[in-house]
């Protein structure tokens, strides 16, 4: 049995990536949303179910096997099912998709810090640091390159929905939340991502969550 432990759907970008990976697998799984930073958070993250990830989400249990970290969950789901569900078949496209996913995984700290994920908000664009603007420009550059080189087969970065889109889907929500201006090709890509049934389902469910994290509502911190 697969069990995915998540943080709040309104705020947890890494949880969203892990959840999208499980949805792409089409395998049945149980999901458990654990509210981040509420009164029981510190106690709960010290329990046995969180021990392998040192209290971080998302966390995937498969019977007695455990996988943590969104990118590792993507790879595990690819191993369980078909790698074609996650990575392009063409070797050059696959190499670029993996590079983009890895860069998202390890980079863009300024964007995450200044524009925390909040799929329930839409606010005017805040004053952004040069570092965050550089992050935005880099992401748009990557999107443009992927679409131009490998996007002819569909509306997503490499044509068909892939792990690269799963990794950048929370960025799409951030650009929308903070009214980040983007060129027409990126606006169309964002629209297609937001219409994807898995992304739309995540956002819809997040609207009904009762929890509020004030620091993310104020646009501070990372998620």
C-alpha positions in Angstrom: 0.0 0.0 0.0 1.3 3.5 -0.9 0.8 6.2 1.6 1.9 9.8 0.9 2.4 12.3 3.8 1.9 15.9 2.7 2.0 19.4 4.1 -0.8 21.9 3.5 -1.9 21.9 -0.1 -2.2 25.7 0.0 1.4 26.2 0.8 3.6 23.2 0.4 5.2 23.2 -3.1 7.4 20.2 -2.4 4.3 18.2 -1.3 2.6 19.3 -4.5 5.4 17.8 -6.6 5.4 14.5 -4.8 1.6 14.3 -5.1 1.7 15.1 -8.8 4.2 12.2 -9.2 1.8 9.8 -7.5 -1.1 11.0 -9.6 0.9 10.4 -12.8 1.6 6.8 -11.8 -2.2 6.1 -11.7 -1.5 3.8 -8.7 -3.9 3.9 -5.8 -2.5 5.7 -2.8 -3.6 7.0 0.6 -2.7 10.7 1.3 -2.3 12.2 4.7 -2.2 16.0 5.0 -0.3 17.1 8.1 -0.8 20.8 8.8 2.6 22.6 8.8 3.7 24.5 11.9 0.4 24.0 13.9 0.4 23.2 17.6 1.2 19.5 17.1 3.7 19.9 14.2 6.9 19.6 16.2 5.6 16.6 18.1 4.3 14.8 15.1 7.4 15.3 13.0 9.4 13.6 15.7 7.3 10.4 15.4 8.3 7.2 13.7 6.4 8.0 10.4 8.5 11.1 9.9 11.8 9.7 11.1 13.3 8.8 7.8 13.0 12.3 6.4 13.9 14.1 9.6 10.5 15.6 9.8 10.2 16.9 6.2 7.4 16.4 3.7 6.5 14.9 1.3 7.2 11.4 2.5 6.1 8.2 0.7 5.7 4.9 2.4 5.3 1.8 0.3 4.6 -0.9 2.9 7.9 -0.9 4.9 9.8 0.9 2.2 10.1 4.7 2.5 11.0 7.4 0.0 11.4 11.0 0.9 12.2 14.1 -1.2 10.0 15.1 -4.2 12.5 14.2 -6.9 13.2 10.8 -5.3 9.5 10.2 -5.2 9.2 11.0 -8.9 12.0 8.5 -9.7 10.5 5.8 -7.5 7.1 6.2 -9.2 8.9 5.9 -12.6 10.5 2.7 -11.4 7.2 1.3 -10.3 5.4 2.1 -13.5 6.8 3.4 -16.8 9.6 5.9 -17.1 7.8 7.3 -20.1 5.2 8.7 -17.8 7.9 11.0 -16.3 10.7 11.6 -18.8 10.8 12.2 -22.5 11.8 9.3 -24.7 14.3 11.3 -26.8 17.7 11.2 -25.1 18.4 14.9 -25.6 15.0 16.0 -24.4 15.4 13.6 -21.4 18.8 15.1 -20.5 17.4 18.6 -20.6 14.3 17.6 -18.6 16.4 16.1 -15.9 18.7 19.1 -15.8 15.8 21.4 -15.5 14.2 19.3 -12.7 17.5 19.2 -10.8 18.0 23.0 -11.2 14.5 23.5 -9.8 15.3 21.1 -7.0 18.5 22.8 -5.9 18.0 26.4 -7.0 15.8 29.5 -7.1 16.1 30.2 -3.4 15.4 33.9 -3.7 12.1 33.2 -5.5 11.0 30.7 -2.9 12.0 33.0 -0.1 10.3 36.2 -1.4 7.3 34.5 -3.1 6.2 31.5 -1.0 3.6 29.3 -2.5 0.0 30.2 -1.7 -2.5 28.9 -4.2 -5.4 30.7 -2.4 -4.1 34.2 -3.1 -3.6 36.6 -6.0 -1.9 39.9 -5.1 -0.2 42.7 -7.0 3.4 42.1 -7.8 5.6 43.0 -4.8 8.9 44.8 -4.9 11.3 42.0 -5.7 15.0 41.8 -5.2 17.5 41.6 -8.1 18.1 37.9 -7.1 14.5 37.0 -7.4 14.1 38.8 -10.7 17.2 36.8 -11.9 15.5 33.6 -10.8 12.3 34.5 -12.7 14.3 35.3 -15.9 16.2 32.1 -15.6 13.0 30.1 -15.3 11.5 31.8 -18.3 14.6 31.2 -20.3 14.5 27.5 -19.4 10.8 27.3 -20.3 11.5 29.0 -23.7 14.3 26.7 -24.6 12.4 23.5 -23.7 9.3 24.6 -25.6 11.3 25.7 -28.7 13.5 22.6 -28.8 11.2 19.8 -27.6 7.7 21.2 -27.2 6.1 20.5 -30.6 4.3 17.3 -29.4 2.0 19.0 -27.0 1.4 22.1 -24.7 3.9 21.3 -22.0 7.7 21.9 -21.6 8.6 18.7 -23.6 5.3 18.3 -25.4 3.7 15.8 -23.2 3.2 16.1 -19.4 6.4 15.1 -17.7 8.4 15.3 -14.4 9.8 18.7 -15.5 6.2 20.1 -15.6 5.6 18.5 -12.1 8.7 20.2 -10.8 7.8 23.6 -12.2 4.0 23.5 -11.5 4.4 25.2 -8.1 6.3 28.0 -9.9 3.4 28.5 -12.2 1.2 29.0 -9.2 3.7 31.5 -7.7 3.8 33.5 -10.9 0.0 33.7 -10.8 -0.2 34.5 -7.1 2.2 37.3 -7.3 1.1 38.7 -10.7 4.5 38.1 -12.2 4.5 39.5 -15.8 5.5 36.8 -18.4 5.7 36.7 -22.2 2.8 35.3 -24.2 4.4 31.8 -24.6 4.8 31.5 -20.9 1.3 32.7 -20.2 0.0 30.0 -22.5 2.1 27.4 -20.9 1.0 28.5 -17.4 -2.7 28.3 -18.5 -2.2 24.8 -19.8 -0.5 23.7 -16.6 -3.3 25.1 -14.5 -5.9 23.3 -16.6 -4.1 20.0 -16.2 -6.6 17.9 -14.2 -4.0 16.9 -11.5 -2.9 20.5 -10.9 -6.5 21.8 -11.0 -7.5 19.1 -8.5 -4.7 20.1 -6.1 -5.6 23.8 -6.2 -9.3 23.0 -5.8 -8.8 20.9 -2.7 -6.5 23.5 -1.2 -9.3 26.1 -1.2 -11.1 24.2 1.5 -8.2 23.7 3.9 -9.0 25.3 7.3 -5.4 26.1 8.2 -3.7 29.5 7.8 0.1 30.1 8.1 0.4 33.8 8.7 4.0 34.1 7.5 3.0 32.8 4.1 0.0 34.9 3.9 2.3 37.9 4.5 4.6 36.7 1.7 7.5 35.8 3.9 9.4 32.5 4.2 9.7 29.5 2.0 7.4 26.6 1.3 
